């Protein structure tokens, strides 16, 4: 069994998370919001009989092997069987059968290699990519410093739809071998997934550890700086936010030594915890409850309902009934699709994305019995590449998606933000930002920018001038309670660029 050892390969999740909290205000805000939501979900899970997991949540995964050109079966390009063994072993850990998780028992979460790809073709869920296509990858691996490939470069290089697949990357090295794995908390699907090094493929708890992070578990030593004990005033808010794990420092613990944070001997809850750096064997009941609650968060709920775990000829077959078409006319997008009158009448959401992964609802259409052709008009798009899809949730909870349609817009100089609901008929303007061409780095999925926002009337008079911290793909609201009706211009100054948009207010 692989285990994290002091001074050897470690987990990079908390390093990246802390960097993002410091640098990205939108990440910080969403993280805090999800933690509050998770606490409510946690209380709901506690009211259920969670000792019996009759129908575990099944998460379809795709494993991207980013190799160095070596043949399949070598260490840098592990065989299919070794990857299957890794998934099977990880499921044993989550099922409480390795070695014997008497503390938590069955977590109620399983992982299965995807059976259908994004085009609904059969797949074994293993995707092999030659890393020579990534500059500097073969020599330096994944790194946030120096000449290595950043995590964002890796995510942009290859990723399957994170709403339907949980992405796992097997790479040559992370930070020159100092890190064995890194995962993202379920916050932003643009950076969602787990990255592990190829030397831990097989019967290793590294993947189980990282998947614990994927379901919002922290390290057992969360809140410690390596020597000072973490706060423990409220076990649901302090430390690892789990009440049946003792507060500990980052030091490796053994059962026969004294825990300086409690002045009592270390217990099995930390000394053998999957989320610690000692012998990794167990999850606790509290960690189980937290993971169960996290499974209901938006970024995990879509995975629980994904059809990717079924072969194309099984269970509702493929989503050919949701085939989206469209085109650009005079900077407006016109979408259309056909939907049989005999099909389910659940509402169909039209969704838009600026990166192909992070989708927002625009509007919905309610299918009717006597209409098979549907249309949608998007009057204002912001980017050179804009992505659209349809989403429908069936009565059984299964989420079905259409193909992703890319609409290219060559007129992008003044279109890095749009005004929602323009013309405006109420007391506020809502802006939706596109991509501000932020630099990518190892530690941050997006950057916040100090922006100046002006509201100018047609005579050139500045009616409003404000400063704001904004991020790509976010929304921003301007209150208009004291602004008269008329035609205005919004001027946005950000990242040394000026963007202007006309607004009509009734």
C-alpha positions as CSV (number, residue, x, y, z in Angstrom):
1,X,0.0,0.0,0.0
2,X,1.2,3.5,-0.9
3,X,1.1,6.0,1.9
4,X,2.2,9.7,2.1
5,X,5.4,10.0,4.1
6,X,6.8,13.1,5.7
7,X,9.4,14.5,3.3
8,X,8.3,12.4,0.4
9,X,5.4,12.6,-2.1
10,X,2.5,14.6,-0.7
11,X,-0.9,15.9,-1.7
12,X,-1.0,19.4,-3.4
13,X,-4.7,20.0,-2.9
14,X,-4.5,22.3,0.1
15,X,-1.6,24.3,-1.4
16,X,-3.6,25.1,-4.5
17,X,-6.8,25.7,-2.5
18,X,-5.1,28.2,-0.2
19,X,-3.6,30.0,-3.2
20,X,-7.0,30.3,-4.8
21,X,-8.6,31.5,-1.7
22,X,-6.0,34.3,-1.5
23,X,-6.0,35.3,-5.2
24,X,-9.5,34.7,-6.4
25,X,-12.4,36.5,-4.7
26,X,-15.0,34.6,-6.7
27,X,-13.5,31.2,-5.7
28,X,-13.4,32.4,-2.1
29,X,-17.0,33.5,-2.2
30,X,-18.3,30.3,-3.8
31,X,-16.2,28.2,-1.5
32,X,-17.8,29.8,1.6
33,X,-21.3,29.6,0.0
34,X,-20.9,25.9,-0.7
35,X,-19.6,25.2,2.8
36,X,-22.8,26.7,4.2
37,X,-24.9,24.7,1.7
38,X,-22.9,21.5,2.7
39,X,-23.7,22.0,6.3
40,X,-27.5,22.0,5.5
41,X,-27.0,18.9,3.3
42,X,-25.1,17.3,6.2
43,X,-28.0,17.8,8.6
44,X,-30.3,16.3,6.0
45,X,-28.1,13.3,5.6
46,X,-27.9,12.8,9.4
47,X,-31.7,12.4,9.5
48,X,-31.6,9.5,7.1
49,X,-30.7,5.9,7.9
50,X,-27.2,6.2,6.4
51,X,-26.0,2.9,7.9
52,X,-27.6,1.0,5.0
53,X,-26.4,2.1,1.6
54,X,-28.8,0.2,-0.7
55,X,-28.2,2.3,-3.8
56,X,-24.7,3.8,-3.8
57,X,-24.0,6.8,-6.0
58,X,-22.1,5.7,-9.0
59,X,-19.7,8.3,-10.5
60,X,-18.5,7.7,-14.1
61,X,-14.8,8.6,-14.5
62,X,-12.5,9.0,-17.5
63,X,-8.8,8.4,-17.0
64,X,-6.5,10.4,-19.2
65,X,-3.0,8.8,-19.4
66,X,-0.6,11.6,-20.5
67,X,2.4,9.4,-21.3
68,X,5.8,10.0,-22.9
69,X,5.4,7.9,-25.9
70,X,6.4,4.6,-24.2
71,X,4.4,1.5,-25.0
72,X,1.2,0.6,-23.1
73,X,2.2,-1.5,-20.1
74,X,5.2,0.6,-19.1
75,X,5.3,2.7,-15.9
76,X,4.8,5.9,-17.8
77,X,1.9,4.4,-19.8
78,X,0.2,2.0,-17.4
79,X,-1.8,-0.9,-18.8
80,X,-5.6,-0.9,-18.9
81,X,-5.5,-3.7,-16.2
82,X,-3.5,-1.6,-13.8
83,X,-5.9,1.3,-14.2
84,X,-8.9,-1.1,-13.7
85,X,-7.1,-2.4,-10.6
86,X,-6.7,1.1,-9.3
87,X,-10.4,1.9,-9.7
88,X,-11.4,-1.5,-8.2
89,X,-9.1,-0.9,-5.2
90,X,-10.4,2.6,-4.7
91,X,-14.0,1.2,-4.7
92,X,-12.9,-1.3,-2.0
93,X,-11.7,1.6,0.1
94,X,-15.0,3.5,-0.3
95,X,-17.0,0.3,0.3
96,X,-15.2,-0.2,3.6
97,X,-13.6,-3.5,2.6
98,X,-9.9,-2.4,2.7
99,X,-8.6,-3.3,5.0
100,X,-11.8,-3.2,7.1
101,X,-13.3,0.2,7.5
102,X,-15.1,-0.6,10.8
103,X,-15.3,3.1,11.6
104,X,-17.4,4.3,8.7
105,X,-18.4,1.2,6.8
106,X,-19.7,1.7,3.3
107,X,-19.3,5.3,2.2
108,X,-22.1,4.8,-0.4
109,X,-20.1,6.2,-3.4
110,X,-18.6,4.1,-6.3
111,X,-16.5,4.9,-9.3
112,X,-16.8,3.3,-12.7
113,X,-14.9,3.8,-15.9
114,X,-17.1,5.5,-18.4
115,X,-18.9,3.2,-21.0
116,X,-19.7,5.9,-23.5
117,X,-17.7,8.8,-24.7
118,X,-18.8,12.4,-25.4
119,X,-20.1,11.5,-28.8
120,X,-22.0,8.5,-27.4
121,X,-19.6,5.9,-28.8
122,X,-18.5,2.9,-26.8
123,X,-15.4,3.5,-24.6
124,X,-13.5,1.7,-21.8
125,X,-13.1,5.1,-20.0
126,X,-9.3,5.1,-20.6
127,X,-8.0,7.9,-22.8
128,X,-4.3,7.8,-23.8
129,X,-2.6,11.0,-25.0
130,X,1.0,11.5,-26.1
131,X,2.5,14.1,-23.8
132,X,5.0,15.1,-26.4
133,X,2.2,17.4,-27.7
134,X,2.5,19.5,-24.6
135,X,5.6,21.7,-24.7
136,X,8.0,21.0,-21.8
137,X,5.8,18.3,-20.4
138,X,8.2,15.4,-21.0
139,X,11.1,17.1,-19.4
140,X,9.5,19.0,-16.5
141,X,6.1,17.4,-16.0
142,X,3.3,19.3,-14.1
143,X,4.6,22.4,-12.2
144,X,3.6,25.7,-11.0
145,X,7.1,27.1,-11.1
146,X,9.9,26.9,-13.6
147,X,9.2,25.5,-17.1
148,X,6.7,22.8,-16.3
149,X,3.2,22.5,-17.7
150,X,0.6,24.2,-15.5
151,X,-2.5,22.4,-14.2
152,X,-4.6,24.8,-16.3
153,X,-2.6,23.9,-19.4
154,X,-3.3,20.2,-18.7
155,X,-7.0,20.8,-18.1
156,X,-7.3,22.8,-21.4
157,X,-5.3,20.2,-23.2
158,X,-7.7,17.3,-22.6
159,X,-10.9,17.1,-20.5
160,X,-14.2,15.5,-21.1
161,X,-17.4,17.3,-20.1
162,X,-17.1,17.6,-16.3
163,X,-20.9,17.6,-16.0
164,X,-21.0,14.0,-17.2
165,X,-17.5,12.6,-16.4
166,X,-15.2,12.9,-13.4
167,X,-11.8,13.5,-15.0
168,X,-8.6,11.8,-13.7
169,X,-5.2,12.5,-15.2
170,X,-2.2,10.2,-14.8
171,X,0.9,12.2,-15.4
172,X,4.7,11.7,-15.4
173,X,5.4,13.9,-12.4
174,X,4.0,16.8,-10.3
175,X,6.5,19.4,-9.0
176,X,9.4,17.2,-9.8
177,X,8.1,14.3,-7.7
178,X,7.4,16.3,-4.6
179,X,3.6,15.8,-5.0
180,X,1.8,12.4,-5.6
181,X,-1.6,13.8,-6.3
182,X,-3.8,16.9,-6.4
183,X,-7.6,17.3,-6.6
184,X,-10.1,20.1,-6.7
185,X,-12.9,20.6,-4.2
186,X,-16.4,20.6,-6.0
187,X,-16.4,24.3,-6.6
188,X,-15.6,25.1,-10.3
189,X,-16.1,22.6,-13.1
190,X,-13.5,24.4,-15.2
191,X,-10.8,23.1,-12.9
192,X,-12.5,20.0,-11.5
193,X,-10.7,16.7,-11.4
194,X,-7.8,14.7,-9.9
195,X,-4.2,14.5,-11.1
196,X,-2.0,11.6,-9.9
197,X,1.5,10.5,-10.8
198,X,2.0,7.2,-12.7
199,X,4.1,5.6,-10.0
200,X,1.0,5.3,-7.7
201,X,-1.2,3.4,-10.2
202,X,-2.3,0.0,-8.8
203,X,-3.3,-0.8,-5.2
204,X,-2.7,2.7,-3.9
205,X,-4.7,4.8,-1.5
206,X,-3.5,8.0,-3.2
207,X,-6.5,8.1,-5.5
208,X,-8.9,7.4,-2.6
209,X,-7.3,10.3,-0.7
210,X,-7.7,12.7,-3.6
211,X,-11.3,11.6,-4.2
212,X,-11.9,12.4,-0.6
213,X,-11.0,16.0,-1.4
214,X,-13.2,15.7,-4.5
215,X,-16.1,15.1,-2.1
216,X,-15.1,18.0,0.1
217,X,-13.0,16.3,2.7
218,X,-10.0,18.3,4.1
219,X,-6.8,16.9,5.5
220,X,-7.1,15.7,9.1
221,X,-4.5,18.4,10.0
222,X,-6.4,21.2,8.3
223,X,-5.9,24.5,10.1
224,X,-2.4,23.5,11.4
225,X,0.8,25.1,10.1
226,X,2.8,22.0,10.9
227,X,3.5,22.6,14.6
228,X,0.6,24.7,16.0
229,X,-2.6,22.8,16.7
230,X,-5.7,23.9,14.7
231,X,-8.6,25.7,16.4
232,X,-11.3,23.3,17.7
233,X,-14.0,25.6,19.2
234,X,-16.6,24.3,16.8
235,X,-15.8,21.0,15.2
236,X,-18.2,21.6,12.3
237,X,-16.4,24.9,11.4
238,X,-12.8,24.5,12.6
239,X,-10.1,22.2,11.4
240,X,-11.2,19.5,9.0
241,X,-14.9,20.3,9.8
242,X,-15.5,16.7,10.9
243,X,-16.4,16.1,14.5
244,X,-15.1,12.6,15.0
245,X,-11.5,13.3,14.0
246,X,-9.2,14.7,16.6
247,X,-7.4,18.0,16.0
248,X,-3.8,17.2,14.9
249,X,-0.7,18.8,13.4
250,X,0.7,17.8,10.1
251,X,3.2,15.4,11.8
252,X,2.8,11.7,11.1
253,X,1.0,10.1,14.1
254,X,1.3,6.7,15.7
255,X,-1.1,5.1,18.1
256,X,1.5,4.7,20.8
257,X,2.4,8.4,20.9
258,X,0.8,11.5,22.5
259,X,-1.3,13.9,20.6
260,X,-0.2,17.4,21.7
261,X,-3.5,18.9,20.6
262,X,-5.5,16.7,23.0
263,X,-2.9,15.6,25.5
264,X,-4.1,12.0,24.9
265,X,-2.8,9.2,22.8
266,X,-3.5,9.4,19.0
267,X,-6.7,7.6,18.0
268,X,-7.4,5.5,14.9
269,X,-9.5,8.4,13.6
270,X,-6.4,10.3,12.6
271,X,-3.5,7.8,12.9
272,X,-5.0,5.6,10.2
273,X,-7.1,8.1,8.4
274,X,-7.2,8.2,4.6
275,X,-7.0,12.0,4.7
276,X,-3.9,12.0,6.8
277,X,-0.2,11.5,6.0
278,X,0.2,8.4,8.2
279,X,-1.1,4.8,7.5
280,X,-4.1,5.4,5.2
281,X,-6.8,2.8,6.0
282,X,-10.1,4.4,7.2
283,X,-12.6,7.1,6.8
284,X,-14.6,8.0,9.8
285,X,-18.4,8.2,10.1
286,X,-18.3,12.0,10.1
287,X,-16.3,12.0,6.9
288,X,-18.8,9.6,5.4
289,X,-21.6,12.0,6.3
290,X,-19.7,14.9,4.8
291,X,-19.1,13.1,1.5
292,X,-22.7,12.0,1.3
293,X,-23.7,15.6,1.8
294,X,-21.2,16.8,-0.9
295,X,-22.7,14.3,-3.3
296,X,-25.8,16.5,-3.5
297,X,-23.8,19.6,-4.4
298,X,-24.4,20.8,-8.0
299,X,-21.0,19.7,-9.4
300,X,-21.4,16.2,-8.0
301,X,-25.2,15.8,-8.5
302,X,-24.9,15.9,-12.3
303,X,-22.3,13.1,-12.1
304,X,-24.6,10.9,-10.1
305,X,-27.3,11.3,-12.8
306,X,-24.9,11.0,-15.8
307,X,-25.6,8.3,-18.4
308,X,-21.9,8.0,-19.1
309,X,-21.7,4.9,-16.9
310,X,-24.0,3.0,-19.3
311,X,-23.1,1.5,-22.7
312,X,-24.6,3.4,-25.7
313,X,-27.2,0.7,-26.2
314,X,-28.4,0.6,-22.6
315,X,-30.8,2.7,-20.6
316,X,-32.3,5.5,-22.7
317,X,-29.7,4.8,-25.4
318,X,-28.1,8.0,-26.6
319,X,-29.3,11.6,-26.5
320,X,-30.0,11.9,-30.2
321,X,-33.4,13.4,-29.4
322,X,-31.6,16.5,-28.2
323,X,-29.7,17.6,-31.3
324,X,-28.9,21.3,-31.3
325,X,-28.3,23.4,-34.4
326,X,-27.8,27.1,-34.9
327,X,-26.0,29.9,-36.6
328,X,-24.8,33.5,-36.2
329,X,-26.7,36.3,-38.0
330,X,-25.7,39.9,-37.5
331,X,-24.1,39.2,-34.1
332,X,-27.2,37.3,-32.9
333,X,-27.4,33.5,-32.4
334,X,-30.4,31.6,-33.7
335,X,-30.7,28.1,-32.2
336,X,-33.1,25.4,-33.3
337,X,-33.9,21.7,-32.6
338,X,-36.5,19.1,-33.1
339,X,-38.2,17.2,-30.3
340,X,-40.7,14.5,-30.9
341,X,-44.2,15.1,-29.6
342,X,-44.3,11.6,-28.0
343,X,-41.1,12.3,-25.9
344,X,-41.2,13.4,-22.2
345,X,-42.6,16.9,-21.6
346,X,-40.0,18.0,-19.1
347,X,-38.7,21.5,-19.7
348,X,-35.6,21.9,-21.8
349,X,-33.0,24.4,-20.6
350,X,-30.9,26.4,-23.1
351,X,-27.5,26.8,-21.7
352,X,-24.5,29.0,-22.8
353,X,-20.8,28.8,-21.9
354,X,-17.7,30.9,-22.7
355,X,-15.2,28.0,-22.2
356,X,-17.1,24.9,-23.2
357,X,-17.3,23.6,-19.7
358,X,-18.9,26.2,-17.4
359,X,-22.5,26.5,-18.6
360,X,-25.2,28.9,-17.3
361,X,-29.0,28.7,-18.0
362,X,-30.3,31.3,-20.4
363,X,-34.0,30.2,-20.6
364,X,-36.1,27.2,-20.9
365,X,-38.7,25.8,-23.3
366,X,-41.6,23.7,-22.3
367,X,-42.3,21.0,-24.9
368,X,-45.9,20.7,-26.1
369,X,-47.8,17.9,-27.8
370,X,-48.3,19.4,-31.2
371,X,-45.0,21.1,-31.8
372,X,-41.8,19.3,-32.9
373,X,-39.6,22.2,-34.0
374,X,-38.3,24.7,-31.4
375,X,-36.2,27.9,-31.7
376,X,-34.3,30.2,-29.4
377,X,-32.8,33.6,-30.1
378,X,-29.8,34.8,-28.2
379,X,-29.5,38.5,-29.1
380,X,-26.0,39.3,-27.8
381,X,-23.0,37.1,-27.5
382,X,-19.6,38.1,-26.0
383,X,-16.8,35.9,-27.2
384,X,-15.1,34.7,-30.3
385,X,-16.1,31.1,-29.4
386,X,-19.5,30.7,-27.7
387,X,-20.9,27.3,-26.7
388,X,-24.5,26.2,-26.4
389,X,-26.3,23.1,-25.4
390,X,-29.6,21.8,-24.2
391,X,-30.3,20.2,-20.9
392,X,-33.3,18.2,-19.7
393,X,-33.9,16.5,-16.4
394,X,-36.2,13.4,-16.6
395,X,-38.7,12.4,-14.0
396,X,-36.3,9.7,-12.8
397,X,-33.6,12.3,-12.1
398,X,-31.4,11.4,-15.1
399,X,-30.0,14.5,-16.8
400,X,-29.7,14.5,-20.6
401,X,-27.6,16.8,-22.6
402,X,-27.5,17.7,-26.3
403,X,-24.4,18.0,-28.4
404,X,-22.4,21.1,-27.6
405,X,-22.7,23.7,-30.4
406,X,-19.9,26.1,-31.0
407,X,-20.8,29.5,-32.5
408,X,-17.9,31.6,-33.6
409,X,-18.1,35.4,-33.5
410,X,-15.3,37.3,-35.2
411,X,-16.6,40.7,-33.8
412,X,-15.2,40.4,-30.3
413,X,-13.3,43.7,-29.7
414,X,-16.2,45.3,-27.8
415,X,-17.8,42.1,-26.7
416,X,-16.0,40.8,-23.6
417,X,-19.1,41.4,-21.5
418,X,-22.9,41.5,-22.3
419,X,-25.8,43.2,-20.7
420,X,-28.5,40.7,-19.6
421,X,-32.1,41.6,-20.4
422,X,-31.2,44.6,-22.6
423,X,-33.3,46.8,-23.0
424,X,-33.5,47.1,-19.2
425,X,-37.0,47.5,-17.7
426,X,-36.2,47.5,-13.9
427,X,-33.9,49.3,-11.5
428,X,-30.7,47.4,-12.1
429,X,-28.4,46.4,-14.9
430,X,-26.8,42.9,-14.8
431,X,-23.5,42.4,-16.6
432,X,-22.1,39.0,-17.6
433,X,-18.4,38.9,-18.2
434,X,-16.6,36.7,-20.7
435,X,-12.9,35.9,-20.8
436,X,-10.4,38.7,-20.0
437,X,-7.5,36.6,-21.3
438,X,-6.1,36.1,-17.8
439,X,-2.7,34.4,-17.5
440,X,-2.9,30.7,-16.5
441,X,-0.8,29.4,-13.6
442,X,-0.5,26.3,-11.5
443,X,-2.4,27.6,-8.5
444,X,-5.3,29.6,-9.8
445,X,-8.2,28.7,-12.2
446,X,-9.1,32.3,-12.8
447,X,-7.9,35.7,-11.7
448,X,-9.7,38.7,-10.2
449,X,-9.1,42.1,-11.8
450,X,-9.5,45.6,-10.5
451,X,-11.9,47.2,-12.9
452,X,-13.4,50.6,-13.4
453,X,-17.1,50.8,-14.5
454,X,-18.6,53.9,-16.0
455,X,-22.3,54.6,-16.9
456,X,-22.3,57.4,-19.5
457,X,-25.3,59.2,-21.1
458,X,-25.5,60.1,-24.8
459,X,-24.1,63.6,-24.1
460,X,-21.0,62.1,-22.6
461,X,-21.9,62.9,-19.0
462,X,-20.6,60.3,-16.5
463,X,-23.6,59.2,-14.4
464,X,-21.8,56.5,-12.4
465,X,-18.2,55.7,-11.8
466,X,-17.3,52.7,-9.6
467,X,-14.5,50.4,-8.9
468,X,-15.0,46.6,-8.6
469,X,-13.1,43.3,-8.4
470,X,-14.3,41.2,-11.2
471,X,-13.5,37.8,-12.7
472,X,-14.0,36.1,-16.0
473,X,-17.4,34.3,-16.4
474,X,-19.0,36.2,-13.4
475,X,-22.0,38.5,-13.2
476,X,-22.0,42.0,-11.8
477,X,-25.0,44.1,-10.9
478,X,-25.4,47.9,-11.2
479,X,-28.3,49.6,-9.4
480,X,-30.2,52.3,-11.4
481,X,-32.7,53.6,-8.8
482,X,-31.6,57.2,-9.4
483,X,-30.8,57.0,-13.1
484,X,-33.6,58.3,-15.6
485,X,-34.8,56.3,-18.6
486,X,-32.9,56.7,-21.8
487,X,-29.9,55.5,-23.9
488,X,-26.6,55.0,-22.1
489,X,-23.2,53.4,-22.6
490,X,-21.4,51.2,-20.1
491,X,-17.6,51.6,-20.3
492,X,-15.5,48.8,-18.7
493,X,-11.8,49.4,-18.1
494,X,-10.0,46.2,-17.2
495,X,-6.7,44.5,-17.9
496,X,-5.6,47.6,-19.8
497,X,-8.4,47.3,-22.3
498,X,-11.6,49.3,-22.8
499,X,-14.9,47.7,-23.5
500,X,-18.1,49.6,-24.4
501,X,-21.7,48.5,-24.6
502,X,-24.9,50.4,-25.4
503,X,-27.8,50.1,-22.9
504,X,-31.4,51.1,-23.3
505,X,-33.5,51.7,-20.2
506,X,-37.3,52.0,-20.3
